[in-house]
Amino acid sequence: MAAQRGKDILLKIAHGTDQFETCAGLRTKRIAFNAETVDVTDADAAGRWRQLLAGSGVQRASISGSGIFKDATSDALIRSVFFDGEIRN
């Protein structure tokens, strides 16, 4: 995929097979990735050194943005999909 200007990013929702409808434009966006170790240190730890659980960890991804909806219909569609618990592309 070719690089795009951030201000040109649109929020689209699936509307049938392989068809997407533009619902909103993003003005600001944020993406964050985080990986943390699992600390299992307790009061009996040898020398009070930190002990980590081998082969494990917590990974997180967070995506957020703000912008404007295309129209009231798009706003209602996104809200209904969210509150109905639907999963769409």
GROMACS elastic network, one bead per residue, 0.5 to 0.9 nm:
[ bonds ]
;  ai    aj funct       b0    kb
    1     4     6  0.88988   500
    4     7     6  0.84336   500
    4     8     6  0.69421   500
    4     9     6  0.76853   500
    5     8     6  0.55178   500
    5     9     6  0.73535   500
    6     9     6  0.57041   500
    6    26     6  0.82576   500
    6    27     6  0.80875   500
    6    28     6  0.81446   500
    6    29     6  0.81237   500
    7    10     6  0.85220   500
    7    25     6  0.81411   500
    7    26     6  0.68017   500
    7    27     6  0.61025   500
    7    28     6  0.78587   500
    8    25     6  0.75945   500
    8    26     6  0.77255   500
    8    27     6  0.86771   500
    9    25     6  0.63515   500
    9    26     6  0.59617   500
    9    27     6  0.82747   500
   10    22     6  0.67028   500
   10    23     6  0.76005   500
   10    24     6  0.58904   500
   10    26     6  0.59946   500
   11    21     6  0.85347   500
   11    22     6  0.60057   500
   11    23     6  0.57240   500
   11    24     6  0.50596   500
   11    25     6  0.59369   500
   11    26     6  0.70626   500
   11    69     6  0.88900   500
   12    20     6  0.58289   500
   12    21     6  0.52740   500
   12    23     6  0.54647   500
   12    24     6  0.71156   500
   12    25     6  0.89267   500
   12    89     6  0.83851   500
   13    19     6  0.84369   500
   13    20     6  0.53095   500
   13    21     6  0.54234   500
   13    22     6  0.66728   500
   13    23     6  0.69814   500
   13    78     6  0.82035   500
   13    88     6  0.69172   500
   13    89     6  0.60090   500
   14    17     6  0.73544   500
   14    18     6  0.72081   500
   14    19     6  0.58945   500
   14    21     6  0.64135   500
   14    88     6  0.60962   500
   14    89     6  0.51962   500
   15    18     6  0.77073   500
   15    19     6  0.53254   500
   15    20     6  0.52033   500
   15    21     6  0.61093   500
   15    88     6  0.88479   500
   15    89     6  0.88355   500
   16    19     6  0.54682   500
   16    20     6  0.74951   500
   17    20     6  0.84163   500
   20    89     6  0.84383   500
   21    74     6  0.88974   500
   22    25     6  0.81261   500
   22    70     6  0.74904   500
   22    74     6  0.80269   500
   23    68     6  0.87574   500
   23    69     6  0.58424   500
   23    70     6  0.54607   500
   23    71     6  0.76596   500
   23    73     6  0.85653   500
   23    75     6  0.72363   500
   23    77     6  0.83325   500
   23    78     6  0.77298   500
   24    67     6  0.69063   500
   24    68     6  0.55495   500
   24    70     6  0.50057   500
   24    71     6  0.81788   500
   24    74     6  0.74333   500
   24    75     6  0.82374   500
   25    66     6  0.84214   500
   25    67     6  0.56154   500
   25    68     6  0.56808   500
   25    69     6  0.65553   500
   25    70     6  0.72583   500
   26    29     6  0.68419   500
   26    65     6  0.64674   500
   26    66     6  0.56773   500
   26    68     6  0.67160   500
   26    69     6  0.88223   500
   27    65     6  0.74012   500
   27    66     6  0.58819   500
   27    68     6  0.76991   500
   28    64     6  0.84588   500
   28    65     6  0.53259   500
   28    66     6  0.53539   500
   28    67     6  0.66750   500
   29    63     6  0.76068   500
   29    64     6  0.57793   500
   29    66     6  0.65377   500
   29    67     6  0.87403   500
   30    62     6  0.79165   500
   30    63     6  0.57593   500
   30    64     6  0.52306   500
   30    65     6  0.59833   500
   31    61     6  0.73947   500
   31    62     6  0.56584   500
   31    64     6  0.65444   500
   31    65     6  0.86763   500
   32    60     6  0.80966   500
   32    61     6  0.57405   500
   32    62     6  0.51953   500
   32    63     6  0.66116   500
   33    59     6  0.76054   500
   33    60     6  0.57806   500
   33    62     6  0.65566   500
   33    63     6  0.89946   500
   34    58     6  0.80788   500
   34    59     6  0.57398   500
   34    60     6  0.51294   500
   34    61     6  0.64646   500
   34    62     6  0.86270   500
   35    57     6  0.68808   500
   35    58     6  0.56772   500
   35    60     6  0.63871   500
   35    61     6  0.89423   500
   36    57     6  0.56014   500
   36    58     6  0.51465   500
   36    59     6  0.64345   500
   36    60     6  0.86362   500
   37    52     6  0.67100   500
   37    53     6  0.74522   500
   37    54     6  0.87736   500
   37    56     6  0.68841   500
   37    58     6  0.63954   500
   37    59     6  0.88999   500
   38    51     6  0.86401   500
   38    52     6  0.56346   500
   38    53     6  0.55474   500
   38    54     6  0.83079   500
   38    56     6  0.66651   500
   38    57     6  0.54138   500
   38    58     6  0.71359   500
   39    50     6  0.71627   500
   39    51     6  0.59791   500
   39    53     6  0.63347   500
   40    50     6  0.77060   500
   40    51     6  0.55611   500
   40    52     6  0.55515   500
   40    53     6  0.61426   500
   41    44     6  0.80150   500
   41    45     6  0.60301   500
   41    48     6  0.78509   500
   41    49     6  0.74931   500
   41    50     6  0.53870   500
   41    52     6  0.70684   500
   42    45     6  0.54840   500
   42    48     6  0.80373   500
   42    50     6  0.84592   500
   42    51     6  0.82611   500
   43    46     6  0.87641   500
   43    48     6  0.72207   500
   44    47     6  0.85055   500
   44    48     6  0.73567   500
   45    49     6  0.63881   500
   45    50     6  0.75341   500
   45    51     6  0.74325   500
   46    49     6  0.63646   500
   46    50     6  0.89122   500
   47    50     6  0.88972   500
   48    51     6  0.87322   500
   52    56     6  0.86218   500
   53    56     6  0.60304   500
   53    57     6  0.78504   500
   54    57     6  0.83946   500
   68    71     6  0.85435   500
   69    72     6  0.72753   500
   69    73     6  0.88396   500
   69    74     6  0.63430   500
   69    75     6  0.58713   500
   70    73     6  0.81365   500
   70    74     6  0.62041   500
   70    75     6  0.76504   500
   71    74     6  0.54433   500
   71    75     6  0.64601   500
   71    76     6  0.88844   500
   72    76     6  0.61865   500
   72    77     6  0.86132   500
   73    76     6  0.51315   500
   73    77     6  0.61556   500
   73    78     6  0.87718   500
   74    77     6  0.50318   500
   74    78     6  0.62691   500
   74    79     6  0.85843   500
   75    78     6  0.54390   500
   75    79     6  0.62524   500
   75    80     6  0.86797   500
   76    79     6  0.51496   500
   76    80     6  0.60548   500
   76    81     6  0.85974   500
   77    80     6  0.52339   500
   77    81     6  0.61891   500
   77    82     6  0.86311   500
   78    81     6  0.52355   500
   78    82     6  0.62194   500
   78    83     6  0.86851   500
   79    82     6  0.51648   500
   79    83     6  0.60706   500
   79    84     6  0.83579   500
   80    83     6  0.52203   500
   80    84     6  0.57487   500
   80    85     6  0.83030   500
   80    86     6  0.84246   500
   81    84     6  0.53340   500
   81    85     6  0.61774   500
   81    86     6  0.51924   500
   81    87     6  0.75769   500
   81    88     6  0.80798   500
   82    85     6  0.52694   500
   82    86     6  0.63591   500
   82    87     6  0.83393   500
   83    86     6  0.78275   500
